[in-house]
Amino acid sequence: MQLRYSFRLYPNLGQRTALAKAFGCARVVFNDAVRAREDARQAGQAFPAAGELSKKLITEAKQTAARSWLGEVSSVVLQQSLRDVEAAYKNFFASCKGARKGPKTGAPRFKSRKDKRQSIRFTANARWSITGSGRLNLPKIGAVKVKWSRTLPAWPSSVTVIKDAAGRYFASFVIDTDPAADAARMPGTDQRVGIDLGLTHFAVLSDGTKIDSPRFLRRAEKKLKRAQRELSRKEKGSKNREKARLKVARAHAQVADARREFHHQLSTKLIRDNQAIGVEDLAVKGLARTRLAKSVHDAGWAQFVHMLEYKAVRYGRTLVKIGRFTPTSQVCSECGAKDSPKPLHVRTWTCAACGAVHDRDHNAAKNVQTAAGLAVTACGAPVRPGLVPAQREETGSHGSPPETCAA
């Protein structure tokens, strides 16, 4: 399977200028392609093919005075920008026909130079390389310093350079993982677990383990409030306002990074220790429209479950999602009797049928395990055999290497 490994870049002043030129040229080519297709649509003509757009917007445009500066950046960056337009229109048409899952995708829009997130992509044709000293050598940009956090498991097929809203630069590599190495890294186990996600505790496991919610956003609210207040007082368009905006963006990035790291560590631990995992399919969008919206977004359940999905596929584990309408908090995990709905402030309750006293979250976690077919009988066999690994929509990972990369 393919994964994405991200590493922090530290370009110098000249390299930052070259990257800004590459970001701008890629944005101009993208906008020219969208404009050409929109003009063709309004004129009732067929969409121009990708080869025709490449010849007109890149090859011929470089010979004109208005677009001569396109030759100052790598042509691979411009070609990849056209590929992004093709992918955007393909997704849009597939969404209109109902062939694409998920929410409806809108038509491609023009990119603005004021966008705070910029990116360019280099494929193998660009002949980028990793030097012996561990620097990333990019065409017409130079050897950029990289902070390798771990070793790349294989040689990457492409690299994407990203500048985020906080002004940080990242190199994102696409890697094909080795199934044999993944199997050796995490051998099989006979453990199974059900997970109940919540706000008081981020997760409660069916074995009784409770994992506290870090509440990264809540803990940083005072700092964010102060930074946002300073931003609102700065004059629009001034350099001081840009400095204040970067301060706010970096504060938010710090919260997001801490939350992502927590999700990675917890999901990896659960995947390592358990062969099968059951989890609820929560309606996060619906919960985000309630008075608990800030706490729901702070928990980041969707990102955590997504990490469980692709890591389960990578390491040969099984992930089972149960329906969001399954009454896990209302059913007694001992006798199976269903009780009435309970408000959120009720954390313990007694079953009227068997008299068992339940912790609300622990009981729900055990019911999640049972509903997912992961409960074990007295003979030690699972209640429902034949589990199928969950499918993922996209992959993601962080961290990477100097020694292996250079090799």
N, C-alpha and C positions, 0 to 999 in steps of 0.2 A: 504494500500500500504506500501511498505518497503522503509525506508529512512536510510541514513547513517549519524550518528552524530560523529564528530571528536573533540577530546580534547587533549590539550598539556600534555605530560608526562615529568617528571623531575626525571629520574633514577639517583641513586648515582653511584659511581665508580664501585662497585661490581656488581650492576644490569646492568650497561652498558656492562661489561665484559660478563655476562651471556646472555644478548641479542645478543652480537656479536657472541657467540657460537651458539645460536639458529639460527641466520641468516645464518651462515656458514653451519650448518648441513642441514638446509632446502635447501640451494643452492646445496649441494653435492648430496642429494637424488634426487633433480630435474634433475641434470645433468646425474646421473646414469640411471635414467628412460629414458631420451632422448637417451642416448647412447645405452641402451638395445634395444630400439625399432628401432633405426637406424641400429644396427647390424642385427636384425631380417629382416629388409627390404632388406638390401644388400645381405643377405644369401637366400632370396626368401622364408622365413618362415613367418608364421602367427605372428601378433603382440602378445606379451605376455599379458595376462589378468592383470587387476589391482590387483587381489588377488595374482597372481603369483609374480608380481613385489613387492608387499608389503612383501611377505614372503622372497623373495630373497634379496631385497635391504635394508630391515629394520630389520626383525627378525633374519635372518641368518647372516647378515652383522655385527650385534652387537656382535656376538660370535667370530669374527675374530679380529686379532691384528690390521689390517689396518683400520677397521671401528669401533673399540670398543668405541671410543669417541661419537658415536651416542647415547649411553645410557645416556649421561650427560644432554640431553635436553628432553622435553616432547615428548612422542611418537605421540601425537595428531598433533604437529607441522610437524612432518615427514609425517604423513598420509595426511595432508592437502596439502603438497607439491606434493604428488602423484596425488591428486585430481586436482591440477593446471595443471599437465601434461596431464591428461585425458581431461580436458576442452580445453586446447590448441590444442590438436589433433582433438577433436570434431569440434572446430571452423574452423580448417584448412580444414578438409574434407568437411564440409558444405559449406565453401567458394569455394572450387574446384568444387562442384556440382552445385553451384549457388543458394543453399538453404539459404544462409546467406546474409542479406542485407548489403550494404555498400561496402567499398573498399575491394579488395582481401586481405585475411589473409595469411601470410607466414607460413611455417612449424616452429614448436618450435625450438629455438636455445639454445645453452648452455649459462648459466648465468655466468658472470664473477665476481670474487671477488673484482674487481675494480669498479663495479657498485656503484654509489653514493646513489642509492635508494634501500633499503632493507625492506622486510616485512615478517611477520609470522602471522599465523591465529590460534586462539584458539576457538574451538566450546564448546558446553555445556559438552561434554564428558571430556574435560580437567579440569573441576571443578574449573574454575577460579571464582573469586568472588570480590565484592566491600565491603571493610571493613566498620565498623561503623564510622571510622574517615575519610572516603571518599577516601581511597587509593585503587588502583587496584592490587589485589593479583593474581599473575600469577604463575603457577607451575614451580618450579625449577628456578625461577627468583626472587620472593619475592614481597613484598607490595610496589608498585611504587607510588610515589606522582603524583596526577592528578590535573590539574587546571580546575575545573568545571566552565564552562561559563553559563550554564543553566541546568534546570532539565530535565532528561530523561522522556519522556511521558510514557514509558513502559519498562519492563525488556528486555534487548537485547538478541538476540539469539546467537550472536558470537561477538568476538572482534578481530580486526586486529591491530597489533603493527607495526608502520611504522617509519623508519628513512629516512628522506629526504636528498637531496643533501647539504642542509645547516647545517646538523648535528643535526636537531631537531627531537624529538620523539613525535609520536602521537598515540592515541588509537582511533580506528574507530569502532563504534558500529552499528550493524544492528538492526533497530527498526521497529516493525509493528505498524503503526499509527492507531488511532481510528477514523473512519469516523464521528461518532457522535460528538466527541470533535472538529474535524476540522470544521464541519458545524457550531458549536456553536461559534467557534473562529472567523469565517468570515461569517456572515449572508449574504444572497443574496441581490443584489442591481439591479437597473434598468439602470445603467449607461453603456454606450458602448464607445469605443475609438479606433481610428486608430493611429498607430505609424509609423513615418518615421525615420529610423535610418540613421545617417550621421556622418561626421567628424567635421564640424564646430560646430554643436550641436550634442551631442550624440543621443538625441531623441527629436523629435517635435511631439506633440500630436495634434489630430484633433480639440481639443478645444482651440488651440493657445498656450498652454504651451510649453516653450522651456527649455530643460535641457542641460546645458553646459557639454561639454566633459572634464573630469578631466585631461586627458593626463598624466597619471601616469608615463609612460615610458619616455615621452619627458621631464618631470620635473626632472627625476632622471638620465638623460643621462650624465651630467657632473660627477656625483658621480660614475656611472658605468664605464665611460671612464677612470677615474683615477684608479679605482680598477683593471680594466682589464690591464691597462698599467703596474701596479705594478706586476701583475701575470706573464706577459710575460717576465719580467726581472729576475724572480727567476729561479734558476737552477732546471732542471727536476729531480724529485725524492727526493728533499730536503724537510726538515720540513718547511722551510720558504715558499716554493711553496704551500704546503698543507694549510698553514695558509692564504696565499693570495687567494687560491681557495675558501676557506670557506668564505672569505670576499666578493668575487664576488657572490657566491651562495646566501648569506644572503641578499645582495642588490637586487638581482633578486627576491628572495622570498618576500621581503618587497613590491616590486612593484606588484607582483601577488596577494598578500594578500589584498592590498588596492583596487585593481581592483575588486577582487571577493566580497569584502564587499560592494563596491558601487553597483555592479550588484544585490546582494541579497537585499539590502535596496530598490532599485528602483523597482525591479520585485515584491517584496512583496507589496509595496505601490500600484502599478498598479493593482495587483490581488485583493487587498482589496477594492479598490475604483470602480472597473468595473466588471460587470458580463460577458462581452464579449470583446475580444481584437483582433484587426486585425493587422498583421505585415507582412512585405515583406519577401519572401524566398530568401535572398541575396546569390549570388555566391561568398562566402568569399574566396574560394581557387583561383578563377580567379582574384579577386581584389588583392589578396596577391602576385600576380606575376607582378603587375604594379609598377609605381613609388610611389604609395601611400601605399606600402606594410607595412612599419613600422607603419604608422598611423592606418591602418586597424587592424593590430595585437594589437596595443595599445588599440583600442576601445573594442575589444573582443565581437563582435556582436553574434557570435555563442554561447558562454557561456551564454550570457544574454537571448537569445531566448530559450535555453535549460532550463534555470531556469523558464521562463514563462511557458514552456510546462508542467513540472512535478508539478509545483505549481497550474496550472489550473486544472490538474487531481485531485490533492489532495483536493482542496477546491471547487470543483464543478463548476469551471468557464469554459468558452469556449474560445479557442484560434484558430483563423483562419489564415492560411498562404495563401497569394495570390502569383501568379506566378511571378517569377523574371523578366519576360519580359512584365509585365503589365506597360503601359506608364503612370505612376502616375505623372511624372513631366511635361508631355506634354499635359495633358487633363485639361480643365477648370472645376473646381469643381462646378461652378455656372450653366453653360449651357451645359457642356459635350462636347464642341467643342475641337477637337484635334489640337494642334499647332505643329510646327516643333521642332526637338530636339534642346536643348540648351546646350552650354558649361557650365562647373561648375562655372565659375566666374559670371554668370548671376543669381543673387539671387532674383530679382523681375522681373515680366513681366506682360504685359497687354494683355488680351484676345482680339483678333481681331474681334470676333463674337459679344460679349456682352459688351466689354469695361471694364470688371472687372480687377482690379489691384490685383495681387496675390503675396504673399510671396512664394517663390519656395517650401520651406520645409513644410510650413503650408498647402499649396494647395495639396502637395503630401500626407500628412497625412490624409486629408479629402478624397482624392481619394482612399487611402488604406482602410479607413473605409467603403466607398461605395462599392468597389470591393469585400470586405469580406462579404458584405450583412449585415453590422451592422448599416447602416444609418437609421435614423428614419424619417418616413413620417409625414405629418401634423397631422395625427390622433394619432401619438405616437407609431405606431407599426413598428417593424423592416421590412425593405424592403424584406429580404429573411429569412423566418423562418426555423426552423428545423436544427439548428447548432449542430454539433457533437463535443464533447470534443476531443482535440488533444491527440494522444497517445505519450507516452514517451518511450525512449529506456533504460534509467537508471536513478536512483535517486541520489540526493546528497544534503547534508545539513551540517551545521557547528554548533558548540556550544554544552553545556550540564550541570550536576547536583550533588550535594552531598546528599541532603536530600532525594529526591525520590529514587535515586539510592541505597542508603544505606537501605532504607525501602524495 
